[in-house]
Amino acid sequence: MQRSSGPLVPLHYFGSGYTTLVATDGIIGYAKAGITSGTLAGIMGMRFYHSGKLMPAGLIAGASLLMVAKIGLNVLSRPHS
């Protein structure tokens, strides 16, 4: 005789849905972090280019470019499976 899995099957669907939601949220958050620093670097870089003043546009543009480089290096150095 086989035992019925009964009420456990809906829990598998719930767990799979939750896992998908968490993974998608992580991917979206990671992408938004890269986009934000890249956009900020571009906007503040243009302000620095037109004004020639280091504070605050040049400083923020430089810090944002460093963050873009850091995120890029993390993506490239991640082990591929």
C-alpha positions as CSV (number, residue, x, y, z in Angstrom):
1,M,0.0,0.0,0.0
2,Q,1.1,3.5,-0.8
3,R,0.9,6.2,1.7
4,S,-0.9,9.4,0.6
5,S,1.3,12.5,0.7
6,G,-1.9,14.4,1.6
7,P,-1.5,17.9,2.9
8,L,2.3,18.1,2.3
9,V,2.0,18.7,-1.5
10,P,0.6,22.3,-1.1
11,L,3.6,23.0,1.2
12,H,5.9,22.2,-1.7
13,Y,4.2,24.7,-3.9
14,F,4.3,27.3,-1.1
15,G,8.1,26.6,-0.6
16,S,8.8,26.8,-4.3
17,G,6.9,30.0,-4.7
18,Y,8.6,31.6,-1.7
19,T,12.1,30.5,-3.0
20,T,11.3,32.1,-6.4
21,L,10.2,35.3,-4.8
22,V,13.3,35.6,-2.6
23,A,15.6,34.8,-5.5
24,T,13.9,37.3,-7.8
25,D,14.0,40.0,-5.1
26,G,17.8,39.4,-4.7
27,I,18.4,39.7,-8.4
28,I,16.3,42.9,-8.7
29,G,18.1,44.4,-5.7
30,Y,21.5,43.6,-7.1
31,A,20.7,45.0,-10.5
32,K,19.2,48.2,-8.9
33,A,22.3,48.8,-6.9
34,G,24.5,48.7,-10.0
35,I,22.1,50.9,-12.0
36,T,21.8,53.5,-9.2
37,S,25.6,53.9,-8.8
38,G,26.1,54.0,-12.6
39,T,23.3,56.6,-13.1
40,L,24.7,58.7,-10.2
41,A,28.2,58.6,-11.7
42,G,26.9,59.8,-15.1
43,I,24.8,62.6,-13.7
44,M,27.4,63.9,-11.3
45,G,30.1,63.4,-13.8
46,M,28.3,65.7,-16.3
47,R,27.8,68.3,-13.5
48,F,31.5,68.2,-12.6
49,Y,32.4,68.5,-16.3
50,H,30.2,71.6,-16.8
51,S,31.0,73.3,-13.5
52,G,34.6,72.3,-13.0
53,K,34.1,72.2,-9.2
54,L,35.2,69.2,-7.3
55,M,32.7,69.6,-4.4
56,P,30.2,67.9,-4.4
57,A,29.8,66.8,-8.0
58,G,33.3,65.5,-8.7
59,L,33.5,63.8,-5.3
60,I,30.2,62.0,-5.8
61,A,31.1,61.1,-9.4
62,G,34.4,59.6,-8.3
63,A,32.8,57.6,-5.5
64,S,30.1,56.3,-7.8
65,L,32.6,55.2,-10.4
66,L,34.5,53.3,-7.7
67,M,31.2,51.5,-6.7
68,V,30.6,50.7,-10.4
69,A,34.1,49.2,-10.6
70,K,33.6,47.3,-7.4
71,I,30.3,45.8,-8.5
72,G,31.8,44.9,-11.9
73,L,34.8,43.2,-10.3
74,N,32.5,41.2,-8.0
75,V,30.4,40.1,-11.0
76,L,33.5,39.1,-13.0
77,S,35.3,37.3,-10.2
78,R,32.3,35.3,-9.1
79,P,32.9,31.5,-9.7
80,H,30.7,30.3,-12.5
81,S,28.9,27.0,-11.9
